[in-house]
Amino acid sequence: MLIGATALLLGGGGLAAYATTALAGNSTTSGATSGHQHTAAAAFTISCPDVGERLRTVPRSAQLPVSKGLSALDKQVHDAYHKMMGGSGSAVMSPLKAQREKTIRMMVTAIAKNTKRPGYLLKMSGCTTKPVNEGAGAGGNDSTKTVKEGWYQGQNQTQNQTQDQQQSQQPGQDPNQQGQDPNQNGGQQGQAGGPSPDDFVDITTVQPNADAPPFAAPKGGNASTGTFTTECGRNEDGHFNSDNVIVTPGVSNGAHHTHDYVGNKATDAFADDNKLAASDTTCNNGDQSTHYWPVLRKLDGNAEQKPGAAQDANVGTTLTPATVTLKFRGSQVGQVEAMPRFMKIITGDAKAFTNGTKNANASWSCTGFEDRQLKDKYPLCPQGSQVVRTFAFQNCWNGRDIDSGNHRDHVTFSDQNGVCPNGFKAIPQLTQRITYDVPQGDSFAVDSFPEQLHKPVTDHGDFINVMPDQLMSKAVDCINSGRNCT
C-alpha cells in the first residue's frame, strides 16, 4: 500500500519526494501542453525471470497453489520496486530473491505431487535491475520498421515459441552486478512510475508500415476470406476487476491491475467452465465468451481505492471504450476448423518491458491512420481522431488442449505465409479492436504491473471461447464460405 509521499532515487543516491498520484500523472498545470506533469524518477526498474512463462504441466491438484504462487511473486516484485523507489536501492534485491526462492519451492513441490518435478524453476529466483530507458528486451522494439501483410500473425512469436526464455543472469549470479548500481543513476528524468514522454509519438510523423489493417480478412486464392463479428458492447455496465481467471484462477486481485470485460457477465477469478456456461452475456447473439484487457486510464491523478488501482500503482480515471469490435477471420492458405469450447488464449505479454518482446503482440494506432501501427509507443492522435488498440490472437491450435501450463504452448501463430507449424491446425483468428476518445497530449496509459512502468509494449488481451457449439459452427461456415456474418 502506498502512502502520502514516496522518495525517488536521484543522482548520487539522493532522495526527492513525490506525491502518490504522480505514479500515473497529475493534472496539467496552466499553460502546459502535456496531459500531465513529468517528475524526476529512478532510472532503474526490477526485472525478474518470468516463472509463469516457463510452466509446462500444471496438474489440476496444483492449480490453486500455483495461482497463489504466481500472484505472490508479482506482489513481491511490486513491494521491492516501491522500496527501491523509496530509497532502499539495491538493498531490496537479496530479500526479494529469498522471498522468491520460498514461493517457487512451494510451487515446485505442489506440481511434483502428480507430475515430473520442474526443478528448473528453482533457478529463477534471482532478479536484476534494468535501466528504464533501455527499451523492451535486447535492442528494444522498432515501431517504425516496415510491416508487411500478414504481420499481425505474429512471426516473431512463432520463431521463438518453442525456445525457453533466456534469462538475463546465470543462476546464482549477483543481481547487482548488472551494470550500474541503481543508487548511481545519474539523475535521469522520466515520469514517476511511467509512462515516459518518450513512450509517445505523433502518429502523423510515422511512416505507413502496414500493407493492411490488423483486422483485415486474409487474401489469396486459397484463403478463407469470410469473417464473423460478435457484438458485445463497450462495457457500459462497468464490469471491472483485477482478477485473471486464466493465469491466476481462484485468486482475487491476481492480475494486480484492472481489467475491462465484455461478453460473459460472470467472469472473475472464481468462474469455472460451469459458471461461465450458465452465465448471461453482453453479446447480442448469445455468445457467452469472455473478452478482457487492461483498462486505459486518463492520467489525471484520480486514485481509485480498490484492488488493481491505487494500491497497485494504477492511478487515473478509467476510460470507457468508444467502440469495441470483436471479429474472427480465416486463414491465408485454406479453411479453418472450429476451436473447442472453453479454449483459453492470451495474446501479448503484460511483462514485455522486462521479459523482452518475444510474446509482445498489441498494436497501437489512430483512426484514419491505421496503415501506421505502433508496437512500443502510444500514439498522439490529431484532433478528432481516436486512439486504437488492436489485439490479434493466435490462429493455430495443437488440436488437443484447451489450455497449457504457460497458457501459450497449445496455440501459436502461422508464419507470414499463413502456414501453421507441424502438428497445428488453423482456427478462426480473433481480433479485438478497441477505440477511445482520449485527452490531447501524453495523458493516458494502460494499467500494468508497477515495475513495467505502464509501457505500451506490455498491452495484452485475453479470451475464453464460450460460444455454444452451434454458434461456433456458424462462424466457421461463414469464414470458410467467404461470407461476412454477425
Secondary structure as UniProt FT lines:
FT   STRAND          5..9
FT   HELIX           11..13
FT   STRAND          15..19
FT   HELIX           20..23
FT   TURN            30..31
FT   STRAND          44..47
FT   HELIX           51..54
FT   HELIX           60..62
FT   HELIX           63..83
FT   HELIX           84..88
FT   HELIX           89..92
FT   HELIX           93..112
FT   TURN            113..114
FT   HELIX           119..124
FT   STRAND          128..131
FT   TURN            132..133
FT   TURN            138..139
FT   TURN            143..144
FT   TURN            149..150
FT   HELIX           151..153
FT   HELIX           155..160
FT   TURN            161..162
FT   TURN            171..172
FT   TURN            175..176
FT   TURN            182..183
FT   TURN            186..187
FT   TURN            192..193
FT   HELIX           197..199
FT   STRAND          200..202
FT   HELIX           203..205
FT   TURN            214..215
FT   TURN            221..222
FT   STRAND          227..230
FT   TURN            236..237
FT   STRAND          240..241
FT   TURN            245..247
FT   TURN            249..250
FT   TURN            252..253
FT   STRAND          259..264
FT   TURN            265..266
FT   TURN            269..270
FT   HELIX           273..277
FT   TURN            284..285
FT   STRAND          290..294
FT   STRAND          296..298
FT   TURN            307..308
FT   HELIX           310..312
FT   STRAND          317..319
FT   STRAND          323..329
FT   TURN            341..342
FT   STRAND          344..348
FT   TURN            350..351
FT   HELIX           352..355
FT   STRAND          362..366
FT   TURN            367..368
FT   TURN            370..371
FT   STRAND          378..380
FT   TURN            383..384
FT   STRAND          387..392
FT   STRAND          396..397
FT   TURN            405..406
FT   TURN            409..410
FT   STRAND          411..412
FT   TURN            416..417
FT   TURN            422..423
FT   STRAND          425..426
FT   STRAND          429..436
FT   STRAND          444..446
FT   HELIX           450..452
FT   TURN            453..454
FT   HELIX           456..458
FT   STRAND          460..464
FT   HELIX           469..480
FT   TURN            481..482
FT   STRAND          484..485
//
